């Protein structure tokens, strides 16, 4: 699977706001994060469809570019009171962190390199993530690359982000 510039930019935006989330002494439970944010963010959460992710799959939502784009647009237009948008952004980042998506490094360099350099014999369009996620040979090859190229937290992050990314394309590779 290859990640678009939108995904990379989203990751950068998450990293920049992480400092706000880090100042908080407690991180809300993943399943109840929306209780800890403003009403405008709760409304955005209720009105943003995470499909094909389920509403309880935060890792999938955190790498689902369409979901994040719509959700962030809603926050930008709905959360106009001072501090509301920043609080909502910090909550999103805390949820992603708790779901295993490292906001400082959601797509480690080793993951990006493996995804770019692993060739699929069946997928020709680099933007068709579902094709790559359905290509068992590609999934096995990219995972082998992760295991030989990524270390420690980078390996965990790469595997978590790849599985979540495939779920965001409607493909569950966990089996």
VEXDREN-2710 file (C-alpha; in Angstrom, 1 decimal):
% VEXDREN-2710
k/r/px/py/pz
1/UNK/0.0/0.0/0.0
2/UNK/1.3/3.4/-0.8
3/UNK/0.3/6.5/1.1
4/UNK/-0.7/9.7/-0.6
5/UNK/0.7/13.2/0.2
6/UNK/-2.6/13.8/2.0
7/UNK/-1.8/11.0/4.4
8/UNK/1.7/12.4/5.0
9/UNK/0.3/15.9/5.6
10/UNK/-2.3/14.6/7.9
11/UNK/0.5/12.8/9.9
12/UNK/2.4/16.1/10.1
13/UNK/-0.7/17.9/11.4
14/UNK/-1.1/15.3/14.0
15/UNK/2.5/15.7/15.1
16/UNK/2.2/19.4/15.4
17/UNK/-0.7/19.3/17.8
18/UNK/0.6/16.4/19.8
19/UNK/2.3/18.9/22.2
20/UNK/-1.1/20.1/23.3
21/UNK/-2.3/16.6/24.1
22/UNK/1.0/15.8/25.9
23/UNK/0.3/18.7/28.3
24/UNK/-2.8/16.9/29.5
25/UNK/-2.2/14.7/32.6
26/UNK/-4.7/12.0/31.6
27/UNK/-5.6/10.6/28.2
28/UNK/-9.3/9.7/27.9
29/UNK/-10.2/6.1/27.3
30/UNK/-10.4/5.4/23.5
31/UNK/-14.1/4.4/23.7
32/UNK/-15.1/7.6/25.6
33/UNK/-12.8/10.3/24.1
34/UNK/-15.7/12.3/22.7
35/UNK/-17.1/12.9/26.2
36/UNK/-14.0/14.9/27.0
37/UNK/-14.3/17.4/24.1
38/UNK/-16.5/20.3/23.2
39/UNK/-20.0/20.0/22.0
40/UNK/-19.0/21.0/18.5
41/UNK/-16.5/18.1/18.3
42/UNK/-19.1/15.7/19.6
43/UNK/-21.4/16.8/16.8
44/UNK/-18.7/16.4/14.2
45/UNK/-18.0/12.9/15.6
46/UNK/-21.6/12.0/15.4
47/UNK/-22.0/13.4/11.9
48/UNK/-18.8/12.0/10.3
49/UNK/-19.1/8.6/8.7
50/UNK/-16.0/6.5/9.4
51/UNK/-16.8/3.9/6.7
52/UNK/-15.4/1.5/5.9
53/UNK/-14.0/1.7/9.4
54/UNK/-16.3/0.8/12.3
55/UNK/-17.0/3.4/14.9
56/UNK/-15.0/1.5/17.5
57/UNK/-11.9/1.0/15.3
58/UNK/-9.9/4.1/16.2
59/UNK/-6.7/2.9/14.5
60/UNK/-8.6/2.5/11.3
61/UNK/-10.2/6.0/11.7
62/UNK/-6.8/7.5/12.4
63/UNK/-5.4/6.4/9.0
64/UNK/-8.6/6.8/7.0
65/UNK/-7.8/10.0/5.0
66/UNK/-11.4/10.5/3.9
67/UNK/-12.7/10.3/7.5
68/UNK/-10.0/12.5/9.0
69/UNK/-10.4/15.1/6.2
70/UNK/-14.2/15.4/6.7
71/UNK/-13.8/15.4/10.5
72/UNK/-11.2/18.1/10.5
73/UNK/-13.2/20.2/8.1
74/UNK/-16.2/19.9/10.4
75/UNK/-14.1/20.9/13.4
76/UNK/-12.6/23.9/11.4
77/UNK/-16.1/25.2/10.6
78/UNK/-18.1/24.2/13.7
79/UNK/-15.6/24.7/16.6
80/UNK/-15.4/28.5/16.5
81/UNK/-15.2/29.3/20.2
82/UNK/-11.7/30.1/21.5
83/UNK/-9.8/26.9/22.2
84/UNK/-12.5/24.5/20.9
85/UNK/-10.7/23.4/17.7
86/UNK/-7.4/23.0/19.6
87/UNK/-9.1/20.9/22.3
88/UNK/-10.8/18.7/19.6
89/UNK/-7.5/18.3/17.8
90/UNK/-5.7/17.3/21.0
91/UNK/-8.4/14.7/21.8
92/UNK/-8.1/13.2/18.3
93/UNK/-4.4/12.9/18.7
94/UNK/-4.7/11.3/22.1
95/UNK/-7.2/8.7/20.7
96/UNK/-4.8/7.9/17.8
97/UNK/-1.9/7.5/20.2
98/UNK/-4.0/5.2/22.5
99/UNK/-5.0/3.1/19.4
100/UNK/-1.4/2.5/18.5
101/UNK/-0.9/5.2/15.8
102/UNK/2.0/7.2/16.9
103/UNK/1.2/10.8/16.1
104/UNK/4.9/11.8/16.1
105/UNK/5.7/9.0/13.6
106/UNK/2.5/7.4/12.3
107/UNK/4.2/6.0/9.2
108/UNK/7.8/5.2/10.2
109/UNK/10.4/5.6/7.4
110/UNK/11.0/1.9/7.3
111/UNK/7.3/1.3/6.6
112/UNK/7.2/3.9/3.8
113/UNK/10.3/2.4/2.2
114/UNK/8.9/-1.1/2.4
115/UNK/5.6/-0.1/0.9
116/UNK/7.2/1.8/-1.9
117/UNK/9.7/-0.9/-2.8
118/UNK/7.6/-4.0/-2.5
119/UNK/6.2/-4.7/-5.9
120/UNK/2.7/-6.3/-6.5
121/UNK/2.3/-8.6/-9.5
122/UNK/-1.4/-7.8/-9.6
123/UNK/-1.8/-4.1/-8.7
124/UNK/-0.7/-1.5/-11.2
125/UNK/-2.4/1.6/-9.8
126/UNK/-0.4/2.9/-6.7
127/UNK/-3.5/4.8/-5.5
128/UNK/-5.6/1.6/-5.3
129/UNK/-4.9/0.6/-1.7
130/UNK/-7.7/-2.0/-1.7
131/UNK/-5.9/-3.9/-4.5
132/UNK/-2.7/-4.0/-2.5
133/UNK/-4.5/-5.1/0.7
134/UNK/-6.2/-7.9/-1.2
135/UNK/-2.9/-9.1/-2.7
136/UNK/-1.8/-11.8/-0.2
137/UNK/1.6/-12.1/-1.7
138/UNK/2.2/-8.3/-1.4
139/UNK/1.0/-8.3/2.2
140/UNK/3.3/-11.1/3.1
141/UNK/6.3/-9.5/1.3
142/UNK/5.7/-6.1/2.8
143/UNK/5.4/-7.7/6.3
144/UNK/8.6/-9.6/5.8
145/UNK/10.2/-6.2/4.8
146/UNK/8.9/-4.6/8.0
147/UNK/10.3/-7.4/10.1
148/UNK/13.8/-7.0/8.5
149/UNK/13.8/-3.2/8.2
150/UNK/11.9/-1.9/11.2
151/UNK/13.0/-2.2/14.8
152/UNK/11.1/-1.9/18.1
153/UNK/8.3/0.7/18.2
154/UNK/8.7/1.3/14.4
155/UNK/7.9/-2.3/13.7
156/UNK/4.8/-2.2/15.9
157/UNK/3.7/1.1/14.4
158/UNK/4.2/-0.1/10.8
159/UNK/2.2/-3.3/11.4
160/UNK/-0.6/-1.4/13.2
161/UNK/-0.8/1.3/10.6
162/UNK/-0.7/-1.1/7.7
163/UNK/-3.5/-3.3/9.1
164/UNK/-5.5/-0.2/10.0
165/UNK/-4.9/1.3/6.6
166/UNK/-6.2/-1.8/4.9
167/UNK/-9.3/-1.7/7.1
168/UNK/-9.7/1.9/5.9
169/UNK/-9.8/0.4/2.4
170/UNK/-12.4/-2.1/3.6
171/UNK/-10.0/-5.0/3.7
172/UNK/-9.3/-6.9/7.0
173/UNK/-5.8/-8.5/6.8
174/UNK/-5.7/-9.6/10.4
175/UNK/-6.6/-13.2/9.6
END
